[in-house]
Amino acid sequence: MTNVDVHQHLWTPSLVTALRARREPPYLDGWTLYLHGEPPYDLPPADHDVVRRAELAATDGLGLALVSLSAPIGVEWLPAPEARPLLDAYHEGAAALPEPFGAWAAACVRDVDAKATAEDLDRGFVGLQLPADALVDAAGYARCAPLLDLLEERNLPLFVHPGPAAAAGGDGPGWWPAMVPYVQQMHAAWFAFRAYGRPRHPRLRVCFALLAGLAPLHGERFAARGDGTARPDRDVFVETSSYGPRAVDSVVRALGVDSVVQGSDRPYAEPPQHPGFGLGGAAAYAFRIANPRRLLTGKE
């Protein structure tokens, strides 16, 4: 396997068309995105130009760039009759992307339909992305269990990504969702997986976006106040999007080098200047090649 970025977003023409056909959030008016509880957001069209993005991936030295549906826009939480056309449009466009792109499938979490998700996975998706706010408690894991059972049956991984989050007070600074609700969701999802996910899904491989909101750094507190252990789970990974050497180094100290995979969140963040985050060539190989291979295939 070549260099892998497990976390990118690329809105294909089919998804853009489906979002423009709506009149209630989430929807697009031209290239302006409207969401519940957030101010309108203008998307640069060049960010979603497939040819340009393929060139950027080549510049980054990537052999595989995995795109996913932007979970914060809330498609997965829509009622099935509204979610399905958007999910179909996303899967249609993502499945047709050229090399070096691959993609995570997406699923409705309000009205779970494992049969529909199985059919989506049949199109060659590497695994399934679910919004973190769907997996923060026992009820969420009970609701999503058919989807997670499906992944275990097929030996495919789960990618946990922040879900919808409004700005502070509905009119707070634009950076608020990324810095507060997204991080809180990932923190909760990390510990919810330990409490509810792993006991029911012992063979599931899972990757948490944005270093799981730095939840792994609370391992010492968990050892003292939780179940008394802080041993890393070899089938649990975190990806690096938006973080730099200090955070990555700290997480490696908490989990070990084998738990970290490269993710950029492009186009919303840039890939790291130094793939090893200052930890050397062996770390770069682990983050970009060895660990993604184990995440995606289960093989060393």
C-alpha positions, 0 to 999 in steps of 0.5 A: 500500500502507498501513502494514504490520507484517510480523511478528505472531503470532495463534493462531486457534481451529483451531490452538489446538484442534490443539495441545490434541489433542496429548500430546507437546510442542508441545502446549497444556493449556488455555492452558498451552504445553508445549515440549521443554526449556522450562518450561510457559508460560501464554499470555494468551487475550486475546492471541489474540482476533481481534477485540481484535487487529484493534482493536489493529491499527487503533489502530496505523494498520496497513493490513496485519498479517502473522501467522506460525506461532510457529516456536520451538514447533517444528512445522516440525521435527516428522515430517511425519505430526505436523507436517501436522495442525498446519500444516493447522490453522494455514493454515486459521485464518490464511487465514480471518482478517479484515482487516487481517490477512494471513499467511505460510505455514509448511512442514515442514523435516524432511520437505520437501514442496514440493507441499504448500507450493505448495497452501498458498501457493495460499490467498493467503499472502504468502510463506513463513516458515522457522525460522532453524535450518533455514537456518544451513549448506549442508546446510540450504539443500540440504534447503530448496532445493525450497521456496526454488525455489518462492518464486523461481518465484512471486516470493514472499518468504521470512521467516526467524524464530528456531526452537526454543531451550531455556532455559539448562541447561533451567531458565534464566531465561525471557528466555534463549531470546530473548536468546541462542539466537534471536539466535545463530540469526539471526546465523548465518542472516544469514551462511549466506544470503550464503554458501549462499542467495544464490548458489543463489537469486539472485532470492529476496527475504528478510526476517530477523526481529529485525534479523538478530540485529544481524549486519549490524553486523559488516559491517566485520569481514566486509569485513576477514575475509570475502570483502572486500565489505560491499555491501548486497543490495537484496533482503534486508531486516531487521525491527525487532521488539523493538529501538529507536532505537539498534539501528535507527539502527545497522543503517540506518547499516550497510545503508541505510534501504531495507533495514529494514521494520517488525515488532512481534512482537505479542503478545510485544512492542509496536510502537514508539512512534515508527514512524520510530525517531527518524529522521524521517518519510521513514524512517517511510515507508520502514519502514512502506510503501515497503520492505514493498511492495518486500519483498512484491511486488518493486516500487518 
